[in-house]
Amino acid sequence: MFGALSSLPSIPFAPEPTPVEELSALRAWIGGGPRLLVKRDDTIGFAFGGNKVRKMRLVAADALAANADTVITCGGVQSNHARVTAAAAAKLGLRCILVVNGAPPERPTANAMLVRALGADIRYVATAADRAPMMETVASEQRYFGRHPYVIPLGASTPLGAAAFVFAVAELLQQIPAPDAIVHASSSGGTQAGLLAGCALAGVRTRVIGISADNSSTDLTAAIKNILDGLRELIGGSVAQRLDDVEIEVDDGFVGGGYGVPTEHSRFAIDVLARTEALFLDPTYTAKAMAGFINYARAEKFAESQTILFWHTGGQVGLFAS
């Protein structure tokens, strides 16, 4: 099923699988409709969990295989990916350098506090566009000092990072029959590419609907296509042809004011999930995705006979950012 992915090294930062739970109280609040489930990657027991831990299992193993002694990545001030990368580096005894866009916070909170506690070296740049060039500058600096850096792109949204969600789909299908749709937060594209590839390789017809947290559907779809192209190469052989007819669905109708800017609907989603299911969402990603999930269910975009799964990608540390 996995082609060459089966031989990829992995570091088990936390046990698998994450639970799948009914959202029966949310369904009752909505007033019926399809069966609603949640895949709880927020419960991953390493570095406060989330989808980035899955990616880091493969990416960190590749860094070790490359004899890296330093990992370099980027993100915003409250990046979940930065937190997990810093935690993996600390666990494995590697240096971690983070290139972060924005001003240094006067009083670090949430992820900004955690990456400092984990010992990361933080370099600040003015804008998101400055991050990738600065990572290359930092990598050159580290090589000059005789170190062996390993650069991880934004969100670990590479074919290797996405491969983690191919395995995640296989994990899900050992727990439940294939749902009719998976709804999740999508930003840099790696998680969605992996979910799409995992469904295609498993031969299931599950729709994968990415609710964009920031980017336009056009830009995010292009990013996902690029990652899927890389996954084809990584998988290799005839099995990779199963990815040829993948349909990418991105909904950018819940972005609002942009990355990290809450909306009326995302705030509402946080309150509803806490009060119906005692589940906590983060304001940047999962709250916007849940706003979409609730909207789809209330607008009867799914049949009552269907099963719809929300993939909780974590990030609830962001609730403590203010």
C-alpha positions as CSV (number, residue, x, y, z in Angstrom):
1,M,0.0,0.0,0.0
2,F,2.7,2.5,0.9
3,G,5.4,1.8,-1.7
4,A,8.8,3.0,-0.6
5,L,7.2,4.9,2.3
6,S,7.2,1.6,4.2
7,S,11.0,1.8,4.6
8,L,11.1,5.4,6.0
9,P,12.7,5.6,9.5
10,S,10.6,7.1,12.2
11,I,11.1,8.2,15.8
12,P,8.2,7.3,18.1
13,F,7.9,10.4,20.1
14,A,4.5,9.3,21.4
15,P,2.3,6.2,21.3
16,E,-0.2,5.6,18.6
17,P,-3.1,5.6,17.8
18,T,-4.9,8.8,18.9
19,P,-8.5,8.2,19.8
20,V,-11.6,8.6,17.6
21,E,-14.6,9.9,19.5
22,E,-18.3,10.6,18.8
23,L,-19.4,14.2,18.8
24,S,-22.9,13.2,19.9
25,A,-23.5,16.3,22.0
26,L,-22.4,18.6,19.1
27,R,-24.7,16.7,16.8
28,A,-27.6,17.1,19.2
29,W,-26.8,20.9,19.5
30,I,-26.9,21.1,15.7
31,G,-30.2,19.3,15.7
32,G,-29.3,16.1,14.0
33,G,-27.7,15.4,10.6
34,P,-24.8,13.2,9.8
35,R,-22.8,11.1,12.3
36,L,-20.0,13.4,13.6
37,L,-16.6,12.0,14.8
38,V,-13.3,13.6,15.9
39,K,-9.8,12.2,15.5
40,R,-7.9,13.5,18.6
41,D,-4.4,14.4,17.5
42,D,-4.6,17.1,20.2
43,T,-4.1,14.2,22.7
44,I,-0.7,13.2,21.4
45,G,1.5,13.0,24.5
46,F,4.6,14.8,23.3
47,A,5.2,18.6,23.5
48,F,1.5,19.3,23.9
49,G,0.7,17.2,20.8
50,G,-0.9,18.2,17.5
51,N,-0.4,17.2,13.9
52,K,3.2,18.5,13.8
53,V,4.3,15.6,16.1
54,R,3.3,13.1,13.4
55,K,5.4,15.0,10.8
56,M,8.4,15.3,13.2
57,R,8.5,11.5,13.7
58,L,9.7,11.2,10.1
59,V,11.5,14.6,9.7
60,A,13.6,14.2,12.8
61,A,14.6,10.7,11.8
62,D,15.7,12.0,8.5
63,A,17.7,14.7,10.2
64,L,19.5,12.1,12.3
65,A,20.2,10.0,9.3
66,A,21.8,13.0,7.7
67,N,24.1,13.4,10.7
68,A,22.6,16.8,11.6
69,D,23.5,18.4,14.9
70,T,21.3,21.5,14.3
71,V,17.8,21.9,13.1
72,I,16.5,25.1,11.6
73,T,12.9,26.0,10.9
74,C,10.6,29.0,10.8
75,G,7.1,30.2,11.7
76,G,5.2,32.9,13.4
77,V,5.7,34.0,17.0
78,Q,3.1,31.4,18.1
79,S,4.0,28.6,15.7
80,N,3.0,25.1,16.8
81,H,5.5,23.7,14.4
82,A,8.3,25.7,16.0
83,R,7.2,24.4,19.4
84,V,7.3,20.7,18.3
85,T,10.6,21.2,16.4
86,A,12.2,22.7,19.5
87,A,10.9,19.9,21.6
88,A,12.1,17.2,19.3
89,A,15.6,18.8,19.1
90,A,15.7,19.0,22.9
91,K,14.7,15.3,23.2
92,L,17.3,14.2,20.6
93,G,20.2,16.5,21.9
94,L,20.2,18.7,18.8
95,R,20.6,22.5,18.6
96,C,17.4,24.3,17.4
97,I,17.3,27.6,15.6
98,L,14.0,29.2,14.9
99,V,13.5,32.0,12.4
100,V,10.4,33.8,13.5
101,N,8.6,36.7,11.9
102,G,7.3,39.4,14.2
103,A,8.6,41.4,17.1
104,P,10.1,39.7,20.2
105,P,7.3,39.6,22.7
106,E,7.9,41.6,25.9
107,R,6.3,38.8,27.9
108,P,6.5,35.5,26.1
109,T,3.3,33.4,26.4
110,A,2.1,30.0,25.1
111,N,4.3,28.7,22.3
112,A,6.7,31.6,22.5
113,M,7.3,30.8,26.1
114,L,7.7,27.1,25.5
115,V,10.3,27.4,22.7
116,R,12.4,29.5,25.1
117,A,12.0,26.9,27.8
118,L,13.1,24.2,25.3
119,G,16.4,26.1,24.7
120,A,15.8,27.2,21.1
121,D,17.9,30.0,19.6
122,I,15.3,32.5,18.2
123,R,16.1,34.8,15.3
124,Y,13.5,37.4,14.5
125,V,12.7,38.8,11.0
126,A,10.3,41.5,9.9
127,T,8.0,39.6,7.6
128,A,7.0,36.0,6.6
129,A,8.7,36.6,3.2
130,D,12.0,37.1,5.1
131,R,11.9,33.7,6.8
132,A,13.2,31.3,4.0
133,P,16.2,33.6,3.1
134,M,17.1,33.9,6.7
135,M,17.0,30.2,7.2
136,E,19.5,29.7,4.4
137,T,21.7,32.5,5.9
138,V,21.6,30.8,9.3
139,A,22.4,27.4,7.7
140,S,25.5,28.9,6.0
141,E,26.5,30.4,9.3
142,Q,26.3,27.1,11.0
143,R,28.3,25.4,8.3
144,Y,31.0,28.1,8.7
145,F,31.3,27.1,12.4
146,G,31.7,23.4,11.4
147,R,28.1,22.3,12.3
148,H,25.8,20.2,10.3
149,P,22.4,22.0,9.9
150,Y,19.2,20.5,8.7
151,V,16.6,23.0,7.3
152,I,12.9,22.2,7.8
153,P,10.6,24.3,5.7
154,L,7.5,26.0,7.1
155,G,5.2,23.5,8.9
156,A,7.4,20.6,7.8
157,S,5.0,20.6,4.8
158,T,7.3,18.6,2.6
159,P,6.6,15.2,0.9
160,L,8.4,13.6,3.9
161,G,6.3,15.5,6.4
162,A,3.1,14.7,4.5
163,A,4.0,11.0,4.4
164,A,3.2,11.0,8.1
165,F,-0.4,11.6,7.3
166,V,-0.4,8.7,4.8
167,F,0.3,6.5,7.8
168,A,-2.2,8.5,9.9
169,V,-5.0,7.5,7.4
170,A,-4.0,3.8,7.8
171,E,-4.2,4.3,11.5
172,L,-7.7,5.7,11.2
173,L,-8.9,2.9,9.0
174,Q,-7.8,0.4,11.6
175,Q,-10.1,2.2,14.1
176,I,-13.3,2.9,12.0
177,P,-14.7,2.3,8.5
178,A,-13.7,5.0,6.1
179,P,-15.7,8.2,6.8
180,D,-17.5,9.9,4.0
181,A,-15.5,13.1,4.6
182,I,-12.6,14.4,6.7
183,V,-12.7,18.1,7.6
184,H,-9.5,19.7,9.0
185,A,-7.5,22.9,9.3
186,S,-5.2,23.5,6.3
187,S,-2.5,26.1,6.1
188,S,0.9,25.1,4.6
189,G,-0.6,22.0,2.8
190,G,1.3,19.1,4.2
191,T,-1.4,17.6,6.4
192,Q,-4.0,17.8,3.6
193,A,-1.6,16.3,1.0
194,G,-0.9,13.4,3.3
195,L,-4.6,12.8,4.1
196,L,-5.4,12.9,0.4
197,A,-2.6,10.5,-0.5
198,G,-3.4,8.2,2.4
199,C,-7.0,7.9,1.2
200,A,-6.0,7.3,-2.4
201,L,-3.4,4.7,-1.5
202,A,-6.0,2.9,0.7
203,G,-8.5,3.0,-2.1
204,V,-11.2,4.8,-0.1
205,R,-13.5,7.5,-1.5
206,T,-13.4,9.8,1.5
207,R,-13.6,13.5,0.7
208,V,-10.8,15.5,2.4
209,I,-11.9,19.1,2.9
210,G,-9.3,21.6,4.1
211,I,-10.6,24.7,5.8
212,S,-7.9,27.3,5.1
213,A,-6.6,29.2,8.1
214,D,-4.9,31.9,6.1
215,N,-4.2,31.3,2.4
216,S,-6.5,31.6,-0.6
217,S,-7.8,28.4,-2.0
218,T,-5.8,29.0,-5.2
219,D,-2.5,29.3,-3.4
220,L,-3.2,26.5,-1.0
221,T,-4.3,24.1,-3.7
222,A,-1.1,24.9,-5.6
223,A,1.0,24.1,-2.5
224,I,-0.8,20.8,-2.0
225,K,-0.3,19.8,-5.6
226,N,3.4,20.4,-5.3
227,I,3.6,18.3,-2.2
228,L,1.6,15.5,-3.8
229,D,4.1,15.6,-6.8
230,G,6.9,15.1,-4.3
231,L,5.0,12.3,-2.6
232,R,4.6,10.4,-5.9
233,E,8.4,10.4,-6.2
234,L,8.8,9.4,-2.6
235,I,6.3,6.5,-2.9
236,G,7.7,5.3,-6.3
237,G,6.6,2.5,-8.5
238,S,3.1,1.8,-9.9
239,V,1.4,2.4,-6.6
240,A,2.2,6.1,-6.9
241,Q,-0.2,6.3,-9.8
242,R,-3.1,6.1,-7.3
243,L,-2.4,9.7,-6.6
244,D,-3.1,10.8,-10.2
245,D,-6.8,11.5,-9.8
246,V,-6.8,13.0,-6.3
247,E,-9.4,15.9,-6.0
248,I,-8.2,18.8,-3.8
249,E,-10.9,20.6,-1.9
250,V,-10.0,23.8,-0.1
251,D,-12.5,26.2,1.5
252,D,-11.1,29.7,2.2
253,G,-14.4,31.1,3.3
254,F,-13.5,31.0,7.0
255,V,-10.1,32.9,6.8
256,G,-11.5,36.2,7.9
257,G,-8.8,38.8,8.5
258,G,-6.0,36.4,7.9
259,Y,-3.5,34.2,9.8
260,G,-4.0,34.3,13.5
261,V,-6.9,36.7,13.4
262,P,-10.0,35.2,15.0
263,T,-13.4,35.7,13.4
264,E,-16.9,35.8,14.9
265,H,-17.5,32.3,13.7
266,S,-14.2,30.9,15.0
267,R,-14.8,32.4,18.5
268,F,-18.3,30.9,18.4
269,A,-16.8,27.5,17.5
270,I,-14.4,27.6,20.4
271,D,-17.3,28.2,22.8
272,V,-19.6,25.6,21.3
273,L,-17.0,22.8,21.4
274,A,-16.0,23.6,24.9
275,R,-19.6,23.6,26.1
276,T,-20.9,20.6,24.2
277,E,-17.9,18.3,24.1
278,A,-15.4,19.7,26.6
279,L,-12.9,20.0,23.6
280,F,-10.6,22.9,23.3
281,L,-9.7,24.5,19.9
282,D,-7.0,26.9,19.1
283,P,-7.9,30.4,17.6
284,T,-5.5,30.2,14.6
285,Y,-6.3,26.8,13.0
286,T,-8.8,24.4,14.5
287,A,-11.4,27.1,15.5
288,K,-11.7,28.2,11.9
289,A,-11.8,24.6,10.7
290,M,-14.5,23.8,13.3
291,A,-16.5,26.9,12.2
292,G,-16.5,25.3,8.7
293,F,-17.4,21.9,10.1
294,I,-20.4,23.3,12.0
295,N,-21.5,25.4,9.0
296,Y,-21.4,22.4,6.6
297,A,-23.4,20.3,9.1
298,R,-26.0,23.0,9.8
299,A,-26.3,23.8,6.1
300,E,-27.1,20.1,5.4
301,K,-24.1,19.8,3.0
302,F,-23.8,16.2,4.1
303,A,-26.5,13.5,4.1
304,E,-27.9,12.3,7.4
305,S,-26.7,8.8,6.5
306,Q,-23.1,9.9,6.2
307,T,-20.2,9.9,8.7
308,I,-18.1,13.1,8.9
309,L,-14.8,13.2,10.8
310,F,-13.1,16.3,12.2
311,W,-9.4,15.8,12.4
312,H,-8.3,17.8,15.4
313,T,-4.8,18.9,14.6
314,G,-4.1,20.3,18.1
315,G,-2.6,23.8,18.8
316,Q,-4.7,24.5,21.9
317,V,-1.6,26.0,23.5
318,G,-2.6,29.1,21.4
319,L,-5.4,29.7,23.8
320,F,-2.9,31.0,26.3
321,A,-1.2,33.4,23.9
322,S,-2.7,36.6,25.3
